């Protein structure tokens, strides 16, 4: 791993390490410092609201009074504006850092083999768990009619095919079909939260193609669709539908800002902040910026939420969260290995 022109030296007027101290060398030193501080601030900002940003709130929906959205947005007009500005600033920082952050890493054939097998196994296990739980793809899509029963069995077959690496392109095609039929049962807008399964299926189809150009499109495709999924989740579960988060926080005291002495940091503001963080992570994936760092942050979010459930002795919810996040963990393995890919990324 290295930074082009010595961790930002290129944009501060020096081309690497100099043998003698000059004014340019001092400028280069400050370039290094600014780059490192910017990276730390970016990761720190993304990590601030990790718990609420990572939990799929629809998995743990509880009853409660509905929020008046017009009143909600009117009460937090300035905070929403600040959140949008911060997202724009952080995206700018990510673009700047991405210009000089170059990872000299080429996975070995053996690593590729095992990472891709782990990818298929994790996806397969997630589908098998969903079938065992009498649900389709996610725990809140409960099997309740004959069509969904057929999908349940088809999902289990696809899960077995992926776990044992049997005809992955056919399995991927069936997965797309399952998603389409699921949309007819629950609504297209509802299942947009799980577009990452379309990304997973397309990744498998492209990866196992005999065409090298199609193979090269596999990683960018799954990266972009994962990013779009996170943006959709940020809107559907937090920014445009704060009810879910607020009801969740009534049952689960995850607003850690109170424990830090910030008692005025309301649950509404916490959910709003978590939504902006998830939105930012999704946009960073879509643009292909600092993909490995962004992936590590996302994985950190998931680990944090699982640990929190375990600390609260909510072992059932912890298992649900872990099983539901298996597809994301699988995607994370691919992105950590391959980065943004060679297509459709900001350079």
N, C-alpha and C positions, 0 to 999 in steps of 0.2 A: 504494500500500500504506500502511495506517495502522493504529494501534491505537485502539480505542475509548477515549474519555476520556483520551487522551494516554498510551498505553502503560501502562495499569494505573492511571491516576489515579482511575478510578471506584471501584476497590476500596480506595483509600487516602485517600478523602475529599476529592478535588479534581476539578474538572470541566474540566481542560484547563490551558492556560498562564495564569498570573496576571501582572498587570502589576507588582505589588509583592511584595517578599519577606515572607512571613508564615510562621507555624509550619506552616500547611497546605501551603504551597509546599515546605517542606523535606520534609514527609511524602510529597508527590507525587514529589519527586526520588528518595527512597528507593524508592518504588513503581516508578518507571522502572528503577532499578538492579536491583531484585529480579527484575522481569520479564525483563530482558535476560539476567541471569546464569542464570535458570532455563532460558531458551531455549537458551543456549549449553551448559549442562550436559546438557540433554535430547539435543541433537544430538550432543554429544561422547560420551555414553553409547551411543547407537545406533551411532556410528561406530567404537567401540573394536574390535569383532571383525568388521569388514566383510568380510574375505576369506572366512573359513569360513562366515559367514552367507549369503553370496551364491552360493557355488558349489553347484550341484546335485550332491551327492555320488554319486548313483546313476549319473551320466554317466561317472564316473571310478572305478568300483568296482574294487578289487583284492582278491586273496586274502589271507587272514591268519587268525590264531586268533580264535575268537569270544569275546566279553566275557561274563562271568557278571554278568547284570544285577542280581541280588540283592546281590552283593558290591559292584558298582559304585555302586549307590544307597546302600548302607550306608556306603561309604567317603566319600561326599560329602553326607551328610544335612544338615549345617549349611550347606554351600554352596548346596544346592538350596533350603533355606528362605530363605537370604539372597537368592537370585535371585528367588524369588516375591515377597518383600517389596519388592525394588528395582523389579520390574515394576509392582507396585501403586502404589508411590510415584511412578514416572515417569508412569503413567497419570493419577494425580491431578494432577501438574504439567501434563500435556498438557490435561486438562479445564480447569484454571484458566487456562492461557494461551489456550486456544481461546475463552474467554468474551470476551476483549479483543482478540484478533487478528482484524482484519477486513481483507480484501484487496479494495480498490476496483478491481477489474479486470474489464472486460467485453471479451471477445475480439471482434474485428471479424468480419464475415461472411467476409472474405477469409482471415483467420487460421483460422477454423473450417474452411473449405473445405480448406486445405492440410494442417492437422493431421489431419483425418479421412482425407484421401487418404493421408498418410504412415502413418497407423494401418493402413489396409487393405493397403498395400504391404508393410509390415513383417510383418504376419501372413501374407500370401501368400508372401513370400520364405521365411519360416520353414517353412511347409508344403512348399514346393518343395524346400528343402534336405533336409528329412526324407525326402521321397520319393526324392530323388537318393541319399541315404545308406542307402536300403533299410530305413527305419524308419518308425514311425507316431508322429507328434507329438513324441516324444522319442527320442534316439539309442539308448536301451537297450530300446526296444520294437521288436525286430528282426523284419523280415518273415521268417516261417518256415513258412507254410502258405498254402493257396489263398485262404482268407478274408482273410488279411493282405495278400496280393498285390492282391486287389480293393480293399482299403482304401488301399493304396499309390497305385493309379491314381486312385481317387476323391479322395484327398488332394491329388494333383497338380492335378486339375481344379479343385478348390476354391481351391487356391493361385493358379492362373491367373485365375480369376474375380475374386478379391480384388485381385490386382495390377492388373488392367485395369478394375476397378470394374464388373463385369458381374453384374447381378442379385444384389446383396449379401445380400438377405434369403434368397434361395434358397441361396446359398453358405453362409450361416450355418446354415440348416436342415440342410444336408448335413454341416456340421462337427459339429453335435450328434449326428447319426446315426453318424458315424465314431467319435465318443467312446463312444457306447453300445455299438457293436459291439466296440470295443477293450476295453471293460470285460468283455465276455463271453469274451474271449480271455485276458486277463491277470488278471482279478479286479477287482471293484468297489473294494475297499480299496486295491489297488495304484494304480489310475488316479486316485484322489482327489488325488494329488499335482499333477494337472494340471486341476483344476477351473477354473482361470483360462480354459481354452479354452471352457468352457460360459459363463463370464462374457463372453468376447469375442463368442461367437455371440449371446447374448441382447442384448448392447449393440447389435450390428448390426441385429437384428430390431426392437428398440425405437426405435433412432435413425431408421430408415427407415420408421417407421410414419406414417400420416396423422393419427394421434391425438396431440394435443399433450401430453396427460397421460402417454401411453406414452413419448413422446420425453423428457419430464422425468425418467422413471425410468431412462433409459439409463445415465447416469453413476453414480448411486448403486448400481445393480445391479453394474456392473463393479468399482466400488470395494470393495463388501462381499465379493464372491466372490473378488477378489484377496486381500483380507485373510484370508479363510477358508483359501485355498490356502496362504498363508504360515504360518498356524498349523499346518495339516496337515503341511507340510514340516518345520517346527521339531520336530514330534513324530516323524514317520516317519524323518527322516534324522539327528536329533541327540539329542533328549531321550529318546525311547523306543527308539532304535536307534543307540547310539553307535559300534557296530562300523564303520559306513561312514566316519564321520569319523576314527576312530582309524587305520583302514587307509589312508585318504587322507593323513593327516599323516605316516605312515611313509615314504611315497613323496615327498610334497611338504612341505618344511619351512616351513609357514606359521604356526607358533606363534611369532609375533614377540615374545612376552613374554620369551622367553629372551634375545633380543638387547637387551632393555631392562634386563637384570640380574636379572629375576625367574625364576631357574632353578628355583624350586620350583613354578612355575605349569605343572602337568603338561598333557599333551595331552588327558587326560580332562577336566580343568577347563576347558581352552580350548574344547572341543567343547560342553561344558555351557553355558558362557557364550555361545557363538555361538547355541545353540539358544534361550536366553532372549531374546537380542536379536531374533532372527527372530520369536519369539512376540510380543514387544512391538510390533514394526512391524506385524504382522498385526492385532493388537487395535486399534492406533491407526487403521488403515485401516477396520476394521469399524465403529468408533465415529464415524468421520468427523472426527477431531481433527487439526488442523494438516496437512491433507491434502497441500498443496503442499510443505511442509517435509519431511514424511515421504517423499514421492515423491522429492525431491532426495536424501535420505539413501539410499534404495533404489537410485537410479541410481548414486550414488557407490560403493555396494557393488559393483555389477556392473562398473563401470569399473575399480575396484581389482583385482578378481579377474582381469579380462582383462589388465591391465597386468602383474600378477604372473606369469601364464603366459608373456607375451612376454619378460619379464626372464629367466625360466628357460629361454628358447628352446623352450618347449613349444608350438610354433606350431599343431600339430594340435589340441591341447586348447584353445588360445585361439580357434580358429575354431569348434570345437564349442560352447564357452561363449558366443561371440558370437551364433551362429545360434540356440542354445537360448534366449537371453535377448531375442531380437527381439520376441516377444510381450509381454514385460514392458516393454521400451522403448516399444512401441506404447501400452500402457496408461498408461505414465508421461506420454507426450505429452498424452493426454486429460485426465489428472488435473491436470497442471500448467496446462493451459488452463482447465479447468472447476472445479477444486477438488473439494470433497466432493459437490457437487450440492445440490439444494434439498430432498431427502427423506432420511429415515432416517439422521440424523446428530445427535450430541449438540450442543446449542447452549448 
